[in-house]
Amino acid sequence: MTSSNREAVRLYEITYLGTGPEPYVRTVEAGKVASAIEHAGEHGMQLLVRPCTHPHDAPGKEDA
């Protein structure tokens, strides 16, 4: 495992709004952002997309 591999992957935080008392948040790679937007549009959901500034802190990426 090298730090250069982690830096090469661009991560985005997707926040699904209006999903309950606390919004559902997940982290995806850049190539998955378009499909998340498409899925939200098909289901009338709103979402917020933000680039992750600290990819090593992203949830679900510990096993990478």
N, CA, C and O atoms as a MOPAC input file, in Angstrom:
PM7 MOZYME 1SCF
protein

 N      0.84500 1    -1.17600 1     0.00000 1
 C      0.00000 1     0.00000 1     0.00000 1
 C      0.89000 1     1.23800 1     0.00000 1
 O      1.77200 1     1.38300 1     0.84700 1
 N      0.65000 1     2.12100 1    -0.95300 1
 C      1.43100 1     3.34900 1    -1.01300 1
 C      0.50000 1     4.54700 1    -0.96600 1
 O     -0.65500 1     4.46200 1    -1.38500 1
 N      1.00000 1     5.65500 1    -0.45900 1
 C      0.16400 1     6.84900 1    -0.35500 1
 C     -0.14300 1     7.42700 1    -1.73300 1
 O     -1.16300 1     8.09800 1    -1.89100 1
 N      0.70100 1     7.18900 1    -2.73200 1
 C      0.43400 1     7.72000 1    -4.06900 1
 C     -0.82100 1     7.10300 1    -4.67500 1
 O     -1.52000 1     7.77200 1    -5.43600 1
 N     -1.13100 1     5.82700 1    -4.35300 1
 C     -2.35800 1     5.20500 1    -4.84400 1
 C     -3.58400 1     5.87900 1    -4.25100 1
 O     -4.56800 1     6.09100 1    -4.96100 1
 N     -3.55200 1     6.21500 1    -2.98900 1
 C     -4.68300 1     6.87500 1    -2.34200 1
 C     -4.89100 1     8.27200 1    -2.90000 1
 O     -6.03500 1     8.69900 1    -3.05900 1
 N     -3.83600 1     8.98900 1    -3.19900 1
 C     -3.94400 1    10.34600 1    -3.70600 1
 C     -4.49200 1    10.36100 1    -5.12800 1
 O     -5.09100 1    11.35700 1    -5.53500 1
 N     -4.30800 1     9.30300 1    -5.88600 1
 C     -4.75400 1     9.25500 1    -7.26700 1
 C     -6.26400 1     9.10600 1    -7.37100 1
 O     -6.83800 1     9.45900 1    -8.40000 1
 N     -6.92200 1     8.59700 1    -6.34100 1
 C     -8.36300 1     8.38900 1    -6.35300 1
 C     -9.04500 1     9.63400 1    -5.80100 1
 O     -8.81100 1    10.03300 1    -4.66100 1
 N     -9.89100 1    10.23800 1    -6.62700 1
 C    -10.63500 1    11.42600 1    -6.20300 1
 C    -11.95800 1    10.98100 1    -5.58600 1
 O    -12.73900 1    10.28500 1    -6.23500 1
 N    -12.21500 1    11.37500 1    -4.34700 1
 C    -13.43100 1    10.96900 1    -3.64000 1
 C    -14.37300 1    12.14700 1    -3.46100 1
 O    -13.95200 1    13.29300 1    -3.30500 1
 N    -15.66500 1    11.82800 1    -3.48700 1
 C    -16.70900 1    12.82600 1    -3.28300 1
 C    -17.66800 1    12.34400 1    -2.21200 1
 O    -17.96300 1    11.15300 1    -2.12000 1
 N    -18.15000 1    13.26700 1    -1.40800 1
 C    -19.13100 1    12.95900 1    -0.38500 1
 C    -20.51200 1    13.29300 1    -0.94100 1
 O    -20.77200 1    14.42900 1    -1.34100 1
 N    -21.38900 1    12.30200 1    -0.96300 1
 C    -22.75000 1    12.46700 1    -1.45300 1
 C    -23.67300 1    12.49900 1    -0.24100 1
 O    -23.68100 1    11.56000 1     0.55400 1
 N    -24.44900 1    13.56800 1    -0.09200 1
 C    -25.41300 1    13.68700 1     0.99500 1
 C    -26.80800 1    13.69000 1     0.38700 1
 O    -27.16100 1    14.58200 1    -0.38500 1
 N    -27.59800 1    12.67800 1     0.74400 1
 C    -28.97800 1    12.58500 1     0.26600 1
 C    -29.85200 1    13.36700 1     1.24100 1
 O    -29.94600 1    13.02200 1     2.41900 1
 N    -30.48600 1    14.41800 1     0.74200 1
 C    -31.28000 1    15.30100 1     1.58500 1
 C    -32.71300 1    14.79700 1     1.69600 1
 O    -33.24700 1    14.20000 1     0.76100 1
 N    -33.32900 1    15.04200 1     2.84900 1
 C    -34.71600 1    14.67200 1     3.06100 1
 C    -34.94900 1    13.19100 1     3.23900 1
 O    -36.03200 1    12.69700 1     2.92500 1
 N    -33.96200 1    12.47000 1     3.73400 1
 C    -34.09400 1    11.01800 1     3.91300 1
 C    -34.43000 1    10.63300 1     5.34600 1
 O    -34.40900 1     9.45200 1     5.69200 1
 N    -34.73500 1    11.60400 1     6.16900 1
 C    -35.06100 1    11.31900 1     7.56100 1
 C    -34.49400 1    12.39100 1     8.46000 1
 O    -34.08400 1    13.45100 1     7.98700 1
 N    -34.46600 1    12.12400 1     9.76300 1
 C    -33.95700 1    13.13000 1    10.69700 1
 C    -32.48900 1    13.47600 1    10.44000 1
 O    -32.06900 1    14.61700 1    10.63300 1
 N    -31.72600 1    12.49300 1    10.01000 1
 C    -30.33400 1    12.74200 1     9.63900 1
 C    -30.14500 1    12.28900 1     8.20200 1
 O    -30.55300 1    11.18400 1     7.84500 1
 N    -29.52800 1    13.13000 1     7.36400 1
 C    -29.36000 1    12.74700 1     5.95900 1
 C    -28.41400 1    11.56300 1     5.80200 1
 O    -27.50100 1    11.36300 1     6.60200 1
 N    -28.65400 1    10.78900 1     4.75700 1
 C    -27.78900 1     9.65200 1     4.43400 1
 C    -26.58200 1    10.19100 1     3.68200 1
 O    -26.73600 1    10.92000 1     2.70200 1
 N    -25.37700 1     9.83800 1     4.13400 1
 C    -24.13600 1    10.31900 1     3.52800 1
 C    -23.28900 1     9.12500 1     3.14200 1
 O    -23.15800 1     8.17000 1     3.90600 1
 N    -22.71100 1     9.18600 1     1.94300 1
 C    -21.77100 1     8.14200 1     1.53300 1
 C    -20.65100 1     8.77500 1     0.72900 1
 O    -20.79700 1     9.88000 1     0.20700 1
 N    -19.55400 1     8.08400 1     0.63400 1
 C    -18.38800 1     8.54500 1    -0.10600 1
 C    -18.21000 1     7.66400 1    -1.32700 1
 O    -18.24000 1     6.43700 1    -1.23300 1
 N    -18.02200 1     8.30900 1    -2.48900 1
 C    -17.86500 1     7.56500 1    -3.73300 1
 C    -16.66700 1     8.10200 1    -4.50900 1
 O    -16.22600 1     9.23300 1    -4.30500 1
 N    -16.15900 1     7.26700 1    -5.39800 1
 C    -15.09300 1     7.70200 1    -6.28800 1
 C    -15.69000 1     8.58000 1    -7.38400 1
 O    -16.89500 1     8.52800 1    -7.63200 1
 N    -14.87100 1     9.37300 1    -8.03000 1
 C    -15.32500 1    10.33400 1    -9.03300 1
 C    -16.17900 1     9.68000 1   -10.11800 1
 O    -17.15400 1    10.28100 1   -10.56800 1
 N    -15.84400 1     8.48600 1   -10.54000 1
 C    -16.57400 1     7.80800 1   -11.59800 1
 C    -17.98700 1     7.39800 1   -11.21600 1
 O    -18.77800 1     7.05700 1   -12.09500 1
 N    -18.32700 1     7.42000 1    -9.93900 1
 C    -19.64900 1     7.00700 1    -9.46700 1
 C    -20.58600 1     8.19000 1    -9.21000 1
 O    -21.77000 1     7.98400 1    -8.94200 1
 N    -20.08000 1     9.42000 1    -9.28500 1
 C    -20.89100 1    10.59400 1    -8.98200 1
 C    -22.05500 1    10.73100 1    -9.95900 1
 O    -23.18300 1    10.98800 1    -9.53800 1
 N    -21.80300 1    10.56500 1   -11.24400 1
 C    -22.86200 1    10.71200 1   -12.24700 1
 C    -23.99300 1     9.71600 1   -12.02000 1
 O    -25.16400 1    10.06600 1   -12.17000 1
 N    -23.65600 1     8.47700 1   -11.66000 1
 C    -24.71000 1     7.49000 1   -11.42800 1
 C    -25.50400 1     7.81500 1   -10.16100 1
 O    -26.70200 1     7.53900 1   -10.10200 1
 N    -24.86300 1     8.39000 1    -9.15600 1
 C    -25.58100 1     8.80000 1    -7.94500 1
 C    -26.56300 1     9.92600 1    -8.26200 1
 O    -27.68300 1     9.94100 1    -7.75100 1
 N    -26.14300 1    10.86500 1    -9.10200 1
 C    -27.01800 1    11.96800 1    -9.50600 1
 C    -28.18400 1    11.43800 1   -10.33400 1
 O    -29.32600 1    11.85300 1   -10.13900 1
 N    -27.90000 1    10.53300 1   -11.24500 1
 C    -28.95100 1     9.95300 1   -12.07300 1
 C    -29.96400 1     9.19700 1   -11.21100 1
 O    -31.17200 1     9.34700 1   -11.39300 1
 N    -29.47900 1     8.39900 1   -10.28900 1
 C    -30.35900 1     7.64300 1    -9.40000 1
 C    -31.24900 1     8.58200 1    -8.58100 1
 O    -32.44900 1     8.34400 1    -8.44500 1
 N    -30.66400 1     9.63400 1    -8.04400 1
 C    -31.43200 1    10.60000 1    -7.25100 1
 C    -32.50100 1    11.26800 1    -8.10900 1
 O    -33.62800 1    11.45600 1    -7.65100 1
 N    -32.17000 1    11.62400 1    -9.33000 1
 C    -33.12400 1    12.25300 1   -10.23100 1
 C    -34.28700 1    11.34600 1   -10.57600 1
 O    -35.42700 1    11.80000 1   -10.67400 1
 N    -34.00300 1    10.06300 1   -10.76100 1
 C    -35.05600 1     9.09600 1   -11.08600 1
 C    -36.03900 1     8.90800 1    -9.93600 1
 O    -37.19600 1     8.54900 1   -10.15500 1
 N    -35.57300 1     9.15200 1    -8.69900 1
 C    -36.40700 1     8.93600 1    -7.52500 1
 C    -36.84300 1    10.24300 1    -6.86000 1
 O    -37.35900 1    10.22800 1    -5.74300 1
 N    -36.63800 1    11.37000 1    -7.54100 1
 C    -37.06900 1    12.66300 1    -7.01500 1
 C    -36.35400 1    13.08700 1    -5.75100 1
 O    -36.91900 1    13.80400 1    -4.92600 1
 N    -35.11800 1    12.65000 1    -5.59200 1
 C    -34.34400 1    12.96700 1    -4.39600 1
 C    -33.41200 1    14.13100 1    -4.67400 1
 O    -32.96900 1    14.33100 1    -5.80500 1
 N    -33.12300 1    14.89100 1    -3.64000 1
 C    -32.13100 1    15.94800 1    -3.73700 1
 C    -30.85200 1    15.48000 1    -3.06900 1
 O    -30.88300 1    14.77200 1    -2.06300 1
 N    -29.72700 1    15.88500 1    -3.64100 1
 C    -28.46600 1    15.53900 1    -3.00100 1
 C    -27.46200 1    16.65300 1    -3.12000 1
 O    -27.56400 1    17.53500 1    -3.97300 1
 N    -26.50500 1    16.58700 1    -2.25500 1
 C    -25.41200 1    17.53600 1    -2.20600 1
 C    -24.14000 1    16.75700 1    -2.49200 1
 O    -23.88500 1    15.72100 1    -1.87900 1
 N    -23.34000 1    17.26100 1    -3.42900 1
 C    -22.09400 1    16.59300 1    -3.80500 1
 C    -20.93800 1    17.52400 1    -3.45900 1
 O    -20.88900 1    18.67300 1    -3.89800 1
 N    -20.00600 1    17.00000 1    -2.65900 1
 C    -18.83200 1    17.78700 1    -2.27300 1
 C    -17.57600 1    16.95100 1    -2.43300 1
 O    -17.58200 1    15.76200 1    -2.11400 1
 N    -16.50000 1    17.54900 1    -2.92000 1
 C    -15.23600 1    16.79600 1    -2.96000 1
 C    -14.72100 1    16.57800 1    -1.54500 1
 O    -14.83500 1    17.45200 1    -0.68600 1
 N    -14.15800 1    15.41100 1    -1.31900 1
 C    -13.55700 1    15.11500 1    -0.01200 1
 C    -12.18800 1    15.77600 1     0.03000 1
 O    -11.39000 1    15.64000 1    -0.89700 1
 N    -11.93000 1    16.48300 1     1.10200 1
 C    -10.63400 1    17.14000 1     1.23400 1
 C     -9.61000 1    16.24200 1     1.90300 1
 O     -8.40400 1    16.45300 1     1.77100 1
 N    -10.10400 1    15.22000 1     2.63600 1
 C     -9.21000 1    14.28900 1     3.31800 1
 C     -9.63700 1    12.86300 1     2.99000 1
 O    -10.34200 1    12.23700 1     3.78100 1
 N     -9.21700 1    12.33000 1     1.82500 1
 C     -9.67300 1    11.00100 1     1.42400 1
 C     -9.34200 1     9.90700 1     2.43500 1
 O    -10.07700 1     8.92300 1     2.52000 1
 N     -8.27500 1    10.04300 1     3.19500 1
 C     -7.91000 1     9.01000 1     4.15500 1
 C     -8.87900 1     8.95100 1     5.32300 1
 O     -8.88000 1     7.96900 1     6.06500 1
 N     -9.71100 1     9.98700 1     5.51000 1
 C    -10.69700 1    10.01400 1     6.58900 1
 C    -12.07200 1     9.52800 1     6.11900 1
 O    -13.01200 1     9.47800 1     6.91200 1
 N    -12.19400 1     9.17700 1     4.86000 1
 C    -13.50500 1     8.81800 1     4.29200 1
 C    -14.00700 1     7.51100 1     4.87200 1
 O    -13.24800 1     6.54900 1     4.98600 1
 N    -15.29100 1     7.46800 1     5.24400 1
 C    -15.85000 1     6.21200 1     5.75900 1
 C    -15.91500 1     5.16400 1     4.67200 1
 O    -16.17400 1     5.47900 1     3.51100 1
 N    -15.68100 1     3.92800 1     5.04300 1
 C    -15.78500 1     2.83400 1     4.07600 1
 C    -14.53800 1     2.62500 1     3.24700 1
 O    -14.51200 1     1.72000 1     2.41400 1
 N    -13.52600 1     3.40800 1     3.43700 1
 C    -12.30000 1     3.27000 1     2.64400 1
 C    -11.15000 1     2.71200 1     3.46900 1
 O    -10.00900 1     2.70800 1     3.00800 1
 N    -11.42900 1     2.23900 1     4.68700 1
 C    -10.36900 1     1.71900 1     5.53700 1
 C     -9.71800 1     0.47100 1     4.97000 1
 O     -8.54000 1     0.21000 1     5.21400 1
 N    -10.49700 1    -0.30900 1     4.20500 1
 C     -9.96800 1    -1.55700 1     3.68200 1
 C     -9.20700 1    -1.37600 1     2.37800 1
 O     -8.73100 1    -2.36100 1     1.81400 1
 N     -9.07900 1    -0.17000 1     1.88900 1
 C     -8.37900 1     0.07400 1     0.61500 1
 C     -6.88500 1    -0.03200 1     0.77300 1
 O     -6.14800 1     0.14500 1    -0.19800 1

